[in-house]
Structures are given as structure tokens and as C-alpha cells.
């Protein structure tokens, strides 16, 4: 089990750390836009909406699609990865109302990651605490999955907020 922290920087970017060591950055292009850049070590990835309505989000390295996600009819986010030519499925879902959190589970329903958001009211920014399982920690693509899970949490909250307005 490991813990990570994501802190918002200037509302448009997040830095993900573990024990004060920078894991990666998630940088949004603008408010209410799901286009983003992810930086992990020396690698850069692009996150872009696709399709007519922009309901499918893709994570790409160059022109190669590594991951796709979309929200299904019951509010869960269905994630498909394509790392090293191997397709895997995950579910990202919201849990709780008063003790709000998000969970990333594998296709067998086994929880791999829990994200707890914390709103900083004075700045209107979010911080997140991410707790992973030992199984998740052995995944070679865990850093990309951590960053994309952070993006999914922001995506989920934006979608729910837009439905309330």
C-alpha cells in the first residue's frame, strides 16, 4: 500500500507527489476543458476529447492511444488501456456522499486505488489523497494510471457540477 498526494497549482494544474518526490504533472489548457497534458519524468502525454460530443477521452503518447475512457449511463467511468498492445479494462466510480471518494477497480471488481478529494475553500482548489493497493504498486504503468485517475476525478466532478447548474 502506498500514498500519494495531488495538489492544485494555480487551478489549472496538479502536481502528484509521493513522500515529497514529484511523480508527475497534470496541466489543463483552460477552465471547463478536458484537454490536458501529463508529464511524467521525461515523458509527455496528451489528453484529448474525441468524437462528435467529445464524450470519449483519449490519452496519447505522440499518435499512439494508450488509454481511453468514457462515462457510462450510471455515472461510472469505463477505462480501457492499451499498454504494450494488451487491452485491459477498469471502472472508475464515485463512492459516498458525505465521505466522498473515488475508486479505480479492475475488470474483476477488485479495488486498486482510492482517491479522496479535499476542497480548499479559501482558494476553491482541490487536493487529493490517493491510496493504492500492493497489487496496483506492481503495475508497470502505475504512474500513468495514477495521473489518469486524477484526471478522471476532475472529469467526474466537472460533469456532476455541470448537471447541477
Rosetta blueprint (number, residue, H / E / L):
1 X L
2 X E
3 X E
4 X E
5 X E
6 X E
7 X E
8 X E
9 X E
10 X L
11 X L
12 X L
13 X E
14 X E
15 X E
16 X E
17 X E
18 X E
19 X L
20 X L
21 X E
22 X E
23 X E
24 X E
25 X E
26 X E
27 X E
28 X E
29 X L
30 X L
31 X L
32 X L
33 X L
34 X L
35 X L
36 X E
37 X E
38 X E
39 X E
40 X E
41 X L
42 X L
43 X E
44 X E
45 X E
46 X E
47 X E
48 X E
49 X E
50 X E
51 X L
52 X L
53 X L
54 X L
55 X L
56 X E
57 X E
58 X E
59 X E
60 X E
61 X E
62 X L
63 X L
64 X E
65 X E
66 X E
67 X E
68 X E
69 X E
70 X E
71 X E
72 X L
73 X L
74 X L
75 X L
76 X L
77 X E
78 X E
79 X E
80 X E
81 X E
82 X E
83 X E
84 X L
85 X L
86 X E
87 X E
88 X E
89 X E
90 X E
91 X E
92 X E
93 X E
94 X E
95 X E
96 X L
97 X L
98 X L
99 X L
100 X L
101 X E
102 X E
103 X E
104 X E
105 X E
106 X E
107 X L
108 X L
109 X L
110 X L
111 X E
112 X E
113 X E
114 X E
115 X E
116 X E
117 X E
118 X E
119 X E
120 X E
121 X L
122 X L
123 X L
124 X L
125 X E
126 X E
127 X E
128 X E
129 X E
130 X E
131 X E
132 X E
133 X L
134 X H
135 X H
136 X H
137 X H
138 X L
139 X L
140 X L
141 X L
142 X H
143 X H
144 X H
145 X H
146 X H
147 X H
148 X H
149 X H
150 X H
151 X H
152 X H
153 X H
154 X H
155 X H
156 X H
157 X H
158 X H
159 X H
160 X H
161 X H
162 X H
163 X H
164 X H
165 X L
